[in-house]
Amino acid sequence: MHIQHQHLRMYRKRSPLLQSDVAHVLGLQDYSIVSRWEQGERRPSIDMLLVYHFLFDMPVETLFGEQKGDFSEAVTGRIKSLLEELRSSSADRKTAKRILFLELVLNKINSTSHE
């Protein structure tokens, strides 16, 4: 998981909270773990990232910026593959709904990746 660790520190520093405050909210005994996350020495847990998201209104996209592009490419490829499979199968109502849903997801991914 590639996290934009410099953003973690930047968002926290914009607030009046200390690393020890964040550690307390996370239920950690020692703030040095938070320091290591902010310096990029350790990978933060999903829980920790959600705390930054909630405390500092940090966009989830900022937290996962580097890997978002790689992930969306992989997901897009698998969705296209599934769409081909579904389109070549029997065309019943459930399948049509699945195809429509996947097409909408694909359009959403494509529109957000161009922003």
N, C-alpha and C positions, 0 to 999 in steps of 0.2 A: 504494500500500500504506500503510495507516494503522497505524502501530505505536504502542503505548502506551509512548512513549519514557521517561516517568517511571518505569516499572517496570524498565527496563533498569538505570538508576542504582540504584534501590532494592535490587534483588536483588544487584547487585555490591557495594554498600555493606554489605550484611548479611554479606558474606564478608570475609576478610582481603586479598583481591586488589585490586590497583591497576589503573587503566586500562592502564598499561604492561604488566601481566601478561596481561591479556586480549588486548591487541594482539600480544604475543609468541605466545600460543597460536594466534592467527589468522594469524600469519606476516606481520604488518604492521610496517613500519619505524618508524612514528610513532604514538604513542598518541592524538594529537590527533583522529584519525578516530573513535576510540572515544568521545572526549569529545563530538564533534559528533553522534554517534548518540544518546548519552544526553541531550543537550540538545534533541534534535528538529530540529537544523539540517540533518541529512542522513538519508537513508533507509538503514537497514542492509541488507546482503545476506542472503539466506537462510542462507548459511554462518555469518554472524555471529550470526544468531538461534539457529541450532542450537548454536553454542558457548555462548551464554547458557543455553539449555535444558539442555545437558549439564553445564556447570560449576556452575550455581546451582540445578539442579532446577526451573527456571522452566517452568511449564505452557505448552504451545503455545497454549492458549486465551488466556492472558494476553498473549502476543505479538501475537495477531491479534484481540484483543477487539472493536475497533470494526467491523472488516469482517466478522466472523463472521456477524452477523445479516443483513447485506445479502447476503452470499454464500449463506447457507443458504436465503434466500427465493428467490433466482434459481435455485439448484439444485433446490429443491423444485418450482418451477413447471415446469422442464424435465423432471423425473422424472415429474410428473403427466401432462404432454403425451405422453411416451414410453409411459407406461402405457396411456393411451387408445388410442394407435396400436397397441400390442401386443394389447390386448384385442379390438380390431376386426379383427385379422388372423387367419390360420388358427391354430387352437388345437392346436399339436403339443406334444410333450413339452419340447422346448428352449424354446419360447416360454413355456410354463407356468413353467419354472424361472426364466427371466428376469423374469417378472412377480412371482413370489414374492420373488426377490432384491431387486427394486426396491421392493416393498412393505415389506420389512424395513428397507431403507435409509431409506425415507420415515418409518417409525415411529421409527427411531433419531434422525433429524434432529429430528422433532417432539418427542420426549421430552427431548432435550438442550437444545432452545431454550426449554423451559418451566422449566428449572432456575434 
